[in-house]
Protein backbone atom coordinates (compact mmCIF):
# COMPACT_ATOMS: atom_id res chain seq x y z
CA UNK A 1 0.00 0.00 0.00
CA UNK A 2 1.20 3.50 -0.86
CA UNK A 3 0.89 6.42 1.55
CA UNK A 4 2.06 9.94 0.72
CA UNK A 5 2.48 12.77 3.21
CA UNK A 6 3.72 16.25 2.44
CA UNK A 7 5.13 18.28 5.33
CA UNK A 8 5.09 22.01 4.78
CA UNK A 9 3.43 25.32 5.50
CA UNK A 10 0.57 27.13 3.82
CA UNK A 11 2.65 30.31 3.38
CA UNK A 12 5.52 28.46 1.66
CA UNK A 13 5.41 29.08 -2.12
CA UNK A 14 7.23 25.81 -2.87
CA UNK A 15 4.72 23.90 -0.72
CA UNK A 16 1.76 25.53 -2.46
CA UNK A 17 3.24 24.74 -5.88
CA UNK A 18 3.82 21.10 -4.92
CA UNK A 19 0.29 20.73 -3.53
CA UNK A 20 -1.12 22.12 -6.78
CA UNK A 21 1.07 19.87 -8.93
CA UNK A 22 0.11 16.73 -7.01
CA UNK A 23 -3.58 17.68 -7.08
CA UNK A 24 -3.42 18.44 -10.81
CA UNK A 25 -1.90 14.98 -11.38
CA UNK A 26 -4.63 13.47 -9.17
CA UNK A 27 -2.07 12.10 -6.73
CA UNK A 28 -3.66 11.56 -3.32
CA UNK A 29 -1.65 12.86 -0.38
CA UNK A 30 -2.02 14.17 3.14
CA UNK A 31 -0.70 17.70 3.74
CA UNK A 32 0.73 18.24 7.21
CA UNK A 33 1.15 21.89 8.16
CA UNK A 34 4.21 21.95 10.41
CA UNK A 35 3.22 25.18 12.16
CA UNK A 36 -0.33 24.06 12.88
CA UNK A 37 0.69 22.08 15.96
CA UNK A 38 3.72 21.17 18.00
CA UNK A 39 3.11 17.51 17.17
CA UNK A 40 3.33 18.22 13.42
CA UNK A 41 6.54 20.19 13.90
CA UNK A 42 8.07 17.39 15.98
CA UNK A 43 7.25 14.83 13.28
CA UNK A 44 8.96 16.99 10.65
CA UNK A 45 11.98 17.64 12.88
CA UNK A 46 12.30 13.90 13.50
CA UNK A 47 12.84 13.38 9.78
CA UNK A 48 15.10 16.42 9.47
CA UNK A 49 17.28 15.35 12.40
CA UNK A 50 17.48 11.65 11.53
CA UNK A 51 17.94 11.80 7.76
CA UNK A 52 20.73 14.35 7.60
CA UNK A 53 21.97 13.27 4.16
CA UNK A 54 18.69 14.39 2.60
CA UNK A 55 18.72 17.76 4.36
CA UNK A 56 22.42 18.68 4.09
CA UNK A 57 21.91 21.03 1.14
CA UNK A 58 18.96 22.70 2.85
CA UNK A 59 20.88 23.25 6.06
CA UNK A 60 23.99 24.53 4.27
CA UNK A 61 21.86 27.08 2.41
CA UNK A 62 19.89 28.17 5.48
CA UNK A 63 16.67 26.52 4.29
CA UNK A 64 14.17 24.66 6.44
CA UNK A 65 13.70 21.72 4.06
CA UNK A 66 10.05 22.06 3.14
CA UNK A 67 8.22 20.78 1.34
CA UNK A 68 9.17 17.31 2.51
CA UNK A 69 7.54 14.38 0.75
CA UNK A 70 7.28 11.15 2.73
CA UNK A 71 6.46 8.13 0.58
CA UNK A 72 5.61 4.94 2.43
CA UNK A 73 5.31 1.75 0.40
CA UNK A 74 5.00 -1.61 2.15
CA UNK A 75 6.24 -0.15 5.45
CA UNK A 76 9.37 1.30 3.82
CA UNK A 77 9.83 5.07 3.98
CA UNK A 78 11.51 7.20 1.34
CA UNK A 79 11.99 10.94 1.74
CA UNK A 80 12.08 13.56 -1.00
CA UNK A 81 12.67 17.29 -0.94
CA UNK A 82 12.06 20.00 -3.51
CA UNK A 83 15.34 19.03 -5.18
CA UNK A 84 14.38 15.35 -5.51
CA UNK A 85 10.69 15.81 -6.40
CA UNK A 86 11.20 14.35 -9.89
CA UNK A 87 12.63 11.16 -8.36
CA UNK A 88 9.47 10.92 -6.25
CA UNK A 89 7.19 11.39 -9.26
CA UNK A 90 9.09 8.72 -11.20
CA UNK A 91 8.41 6.17 -8.43
CA UNK A 92 4.65 6.51 -8.61
Secondary structure, DSSP 8 states (H G I E B T S, - for coil): -EEEEEEE-TT-HHHHHHHHHHHHTT---EEEETTT-HHHHHHHHHHHHH-HHHHHHHHHTT----SEEEEEETTEEEEE-GGGHHHHHHT-
